Amino acid sequence: MQIDAHQHYWNPERGDYGWLTPDLAPLYRTFGPDDLAPLRERAGVSRTVVVQAAATVGETRYLLDLAREEASIAGVVGWVPMLDADAPALIAELAHEPKFKGVRPMLQDLPDDNWIANPALKPAVDALIAHDLAFDALIFTRHIDALATFIERFPTLRVVIDHGAKPPIRDGNAGCDAWAEGITRLAQYPHVHCKLSGLATEAAQGWTETTLRPYVDHLLAVFGPQRLMWGSDWPVLNLNGDYLLWHSVATQLLAALSEDERTGVFGGNATAFYRL
């Protein structure tokens, strides 16, 4: 069973997607399961992990409502106010939802790059660990030092790096050494995984398999196929690609792996990591 480990559903009329404006014309409409279904079916993807796109509990509940009615949604990664005093109680409540699998603060959008290193996050993280939930880290290279502090503080928390930590692909060699060194550092922690997703969005238009290969090869080298999981990042992917193209290119980029390793990257690893 192939699983898309990272995609989104949203409805702009809900009014809490601060980043989603009419300027992003390809994305500024409702995207739901019926929109993704024909693409999933053509790619052979059976189920998905839906990830939050708004920093509100309301959107998390919206996604869980969708998940109750949609069999293809295997899990939901939501948002909670992790520094609030009632965060542990909220996490405990959400954990009663069978498809609630983890949380994601939108680290890339926060004004403080060191937010994730705040020791005051401990009560919320302890609640995640107690309820066997995961943590998605949406970061750039500049967040790696702070995230490493967080990872070392909570060695039993399952952590996955979204979008390969967004390598600066469109900038050519600028910044790539720092990214490569940083992602290598994070991969040294055995409880940290990484999503093979979002790379097309970081590339210039007209990207190809050749464009993305150095980044995918590096992620494979440092994490190994056992800690990588494929995700589409659809519909954000539509800004610079499409579902079937990215699935096809990823398949080519992983062609040298064994069948078992490819099966892991395209589904088995996500199943184990998220407890799907």
C-alpha positions as CSV (number, residue, x, y, z in Angstrom):
1,M,0.0,0.0,0.0
2,Q,1.4,3.3,-1.0
3,I,0.9,6.2,1.4
4,D,1.4,9.9,0.7
5,A,3.0,11.0,4.0
6,H,2.4,14.8,3.5
7,Q,-0.5,16.6,1.9
8,H,-3.1,19.3,2.7
9,Y,-6.8,20.0,2.5
10,W,-8.2,23.4,3.1
11,N,-11.0,25.9,2.6
12,P,-10.0,29.5,2.4
13,E,-13.5,30.6,3.4
14,R,-12.7,29.3,6.9
15,G,-10.5,32.4,7.3
16,D,-7.5,31.2,9.3
17,Y,-4.9,30.6,6.7
18,G,-2.8,33.7,7.1
19,W,-0.3,32.8,4.4
20,L,-3.0,31.8,1.8
21,T,-4.0,34.9,-0.1
22,P,-5.5,35.6,-3.5
23,D,-2.0,36.3,-4.8
24,L,-1.4,32.6,-4.7
25,A,-4.0,32.0,-7.4
26,P,-3.3,28.3,-8.0
27,L,-3.9,27.6,-4.3
28,Y,-6.6,30.0,-3.4
29,R,-9.6,27.7,-3.5
30,T,-11.0,24.8,-1.6
31,F,-9.0,21.5,-2.0
32,G,-10.6,18.4,-0.6
33,P,-10.5,14.6,-1.0
34,D,-12.5,14.6,-4.2
35,D,-9.8,16.7,-5.8
36,L,-7.0,14.5,-4.9
37,A,-8.7,11.1,-5.5
38,P,-8.1,10.8,-9.2
39,L,-4.4,11.8,-8.8
40,R,-3.9,9.3,-6.0
41,E,-5.6,6.6,-8.0
42,R,-3.4,7.2,-11.1
43,A,-0.3,7.2,-8.9
44,G,-1.4,4.1,-7.0
45,V,-1.5,5.9,-3.7
46,S,-4.1,4.4,-1.4
47,R,-4.0,6.6,1.7
48,T,-2.6,9.9,2.9
49,V,-1.4,11.8,6.0
50,V,-3.1,15.2,6.1
51,V,-1.0,18.0,7.7
52,Q,-2.1,21.3,9.2
53,A,-1.9,24.5,7.1
54,A,-3.2,27.0,9.7
55,A,-2.0,27.7,13.2
56,T,-5.3,27.1,14.8
57,V,-7.1,24.4,16.7
58,G,-10.1,25.1,14.6
59,E,-8.3,23.8,11.5
60,T,-7.1,20.7,13.3
61,R,-10.8,19.9,14.2
62,Y,-11.8,20.7,10.6
63,L,-9.2,18.1,9.3
64,L,-10.4,15.5,11.9
65,D,-13.9,16.1,10.8
66,L,-12.8,15.3,7.2
67,A,-10.9,12.3,8.4
68,R,-13.9,10.7,10.0
69,E,-15.8,10.7,6.7
70,E,-12.9,10.0,4.3
71,A,-11.3,6.5,4.4
72,S,-8.3,7.6,2.4
73,I,-7.1,9.8,5.2
74,A,-4.9,7.5,7.3
75,G,-3.8,10.2,9.8
76,V,-3.9,13.9,10.7
77,V,-1.0,16.0,11.9
78,G,-2.6,19.0,13.6
79,W,-1.6,22.2,15.4
80,V,-1.9,23.0,19.1
81,P,-0.7,26.0,21.1
82,M,2.2,24.2,22.7
83,L,3.2,26.9,25.1
84,D,-0.3,27.3,26.6
85,A,-1.0,25.9,30.0
86,D,-3.9,23.8,28.7
87,A,-1.8,22.3,25.9
88,P,-1.4,18.9,27.6
89,A,-5.1,18.6,28.3
90,L,-5.9,19.5,24.7
91,I,-3.4,17.0,23.4
92,A,-5.0,14.3,25.6
93,E,-8.4,15.2,24.2
94,L,-7.3,15.1,20.6
95,A,-5.5,11.8,21.2
96,H,-8.9,10.2,21.6
97,E,-9.4,10.7,17.9
98,P,-8.1,7.5,16.2
99,K,-6.6,9.4,13.2
100,F,-4.9,12.1,15.2
101,K,-1.2,11.2,14.8
102,G,0.9,14.2,15.7
103,V,1.4,18.0,15.8
104,R,3.2,20.6,13.8
105,P,4.0,24.1,14.9
106,M,4.8,26.2,11.8
107,L,8.4,26.9,12.8
108,Q,9.3,28.5,9.5
109,D,6.8,31.3,10.0
110,L,7.6,32.1,13.6
111,P,9.6,35.4,14.3
112,D,11.9,33.6,16.7
113,D,14.1,31.1,15.0
114,N,15.0,29.6,18.5
115,W,11.4,29.1,19.6
116,I,11.6,25.3,19.4
117,A,14.5,25.3,22.0
118,N,12.3,26.9,24.7
119,P,12.3,24.6,27.8
120,A,8.8,25.7,28.5
121,L,7.6,23.4,25.7
122,K,8.2,20.4,28.0
123,P,4.7,19.9,29.4
124,A,3.2,19.7,25.8
125,V,6.0,17.5,24.6
126,D,5.6,15.2,27.5
127,A,1.9,14.9,26.6
128,L,2.9,14.0,23.0
129,I,5.2,11.3,24.2
130,A,2.6,9.9,26.7
131,H,0.0,9.6,24.0
132,D,2.5,8.1,21.4
133,L,2.2,11.1,19.1
134,A,4.7,12.4,16.6
135,F,6.2,15.8,15.9
136,D,6.6,17.4,12.4
137,A,9.4,19.9,12.1
138,L,8.8,22.5,9.4
139,I,12.2,24.2,9.2
140,F,14.9,25.9,7.1
141,T,18.6,25.5,7.6
142,R,18.6,28.5,10.1
143,H,16.4,26.5,12.5
144,I,18.8,23.4,12.8
145,D,20.7,24.5,15.9
146,A,17.6,25.1,17.9
147,L,15.9,22.0,16.6
148,A,18.9,19.9,17.6
149,T,18.6,21.3,21.1
150,F,14.9,20.2,21.1
151,I,15.7,16.8,19.8
152,E,18.4,16.1,22.4
153,R,16.1,17.3,25.1
154,F,13.4,14.7,24.1
155,P,15.1,11.6,22.9
156,T,11.9,9.5,23.0
157,L,9.9,11.8,20.8
158,R,9.4,10.7,17.2
159,V,10.4,13.6,15.0
160,V,10.2,14.0,11.2
161,I,11.8,16.8,9.2
162,D,9.3,18.1,6.7
163,H,10.5,18.7,3.1
164,G,14.1,17.7,3.7
165,A,14.5,21.0,5.6
166,K,13.8,22.9,2.4
167,P,17.2,22.9,0.7
168,P,17.9,26.1,-1.3
169,I,17.7,24.3,-4.7
170,R,16.8,27.3,-6.8
171,D,19.8,29.2,-5.5
172,G,22.3,26.7,-7.0
173,N,25.3,26.2,-4.7
174,A,24.5,29.1,-2.4
175,G,23.6,27.8,1.0
176,C,23.7,24.1,0.0
177,D,26.8,23.3,2.0
178,A,25.2,24.6,5.2
179,W,22.0,22.7,4.4
180,A,23.9,19.5,3.8
181,E,25.9,19.8,7.0
182,G,22.8,20.7,9.0
183,I,20.7,17.8,7.7
184,T,23.6,15.4,8.3
185,R,23.7,16.6,11.9
186,L,20.0,16.0,12.4
187,A,20.2,12.5,10.8
188,Q,22.7,11.4,13.5
189,Y,19.8,11.2,15.9
190,P,18.2,7.8,15.4
191,H,14.7,8.9,16.4
192,V,14.6,11.5,13.6
193,H,13.1,10.8,10.2
194,C,12.7,12.9,7.1
195,K,10.1,13.5,4.4
196,L,11.0,13.3,0.8
197,S,8.6,16.0,-0.1
198,G,8.5,19.7,-0.9
199,L,11.7,19.6,-3.0
200,A,10.0,20.7,-6.2
201,T,8.6,23.8,-4.5
202,E,12.2,24.8,-3.6
203,A,13.5,24.4,-7.1
204,A,13.3,26.8,-10.1
205,Q,10.7,26.3,-12.7
206,G,11.5,23.5,-15.2
207,W,13.1,21.3,-12.6
208,T,13.9,17.7,-13.6
209,E,15.1,14.5,-12.1
210,T,18.7,15.8,-12.6
211,T,17.9,19.0,-10.7
212,L,16.7,17.1,-7.6
213,R,19.0,14.1,-7.6
214,P,21.9,15.6,-5.5
215,Y,19.5,16.5,-2.7
216,V,17.6,13.2,-2.7
217,D,20.9,11.3,-2.9
218,H,22.2,13.3,0.2
219,L,19.0,12.6,2.1
220,L,19.3,8.9,1.3
221,A,23.0,8.8,2.3
222,V,22.4,10.4,5.7
223,F,19.0,9.0,6.7
224,G,19.0,5.8,4.8
225,P,15.8,4.5,3.1
226,Q,14.5,3.2,6.4
227,R,14.0,6.8,7.7
228,L,12.7,8.5,4.6
229,M,9.0,8.8,3.6
230,W,7.6,10.1,0.4
231,G,5.1,12.9,0.5
232,S,3.5,15.1,-2.2
233,D,3.0,18.4,-0.4
234,W,-0.1,18.7,-2.6
235,P,-1.6,21.1,-3.4
236,V,1.3,23.4,-2.6
237,L,3.1,21.3,-5.1
238,N,0.9,22.8,-7.8
239,L,2.9,26.0,-7.6
240,N,5.8,24.3,-9.3
241,G,4.8,20.9,-10.5
242,D,2.1,18.3,-10.2
243,Y,1.3,15.2,-8.3
244,L,1.9,12.6,-11.0
245,L,5.1,14.3,-12.2
246,W,6.6,14.4,-8.7
247,H,5.5,10.8,-8.0
248,S,7.1,9.6,-11.2
249,V,10.3,11.5,-10.7
250,A,10.6,10.3,-7.1
251,T,10.1,6.7,-8.3
252,Q,13.0,7.2,-10.8
253,L,15.2,8.8,-8.1
254,L,14.7,5.8,-5.9
255,A,15.1,3.2,-8.6
256,A,18.4,1.9,-7.3
257,L,16.9,0.9,-4.0
258,S,15.7,-2.7,-3.3
259,E,12.0,-3.4,-3.6
260,D,11.6,-3.6,0.2
261,E,13.4,-0.2,0.6
262,R,11.2,1.5,-2.0
263,T,8.1,0.0,-0.4
264,G,9.2,1.5,2.9
265,V,9.8,5.0,1.4
266,F,6.5,4.9,-0.4
267,G,4.4,3.8,2.5
268,G,5.8,1.4,5.1
269,N,8.0,3.9,6.9
270,A,5.1,6.3,7.2
271,T,2.9,3.5,8.5
272,A,5.4,2.7,11.2
273,F,6.3,6.3,12.1
274,Y,2.8,7.6,12.4
275,R,1.3,4.4,13.8
276,L,-1.2,4.3,11.0
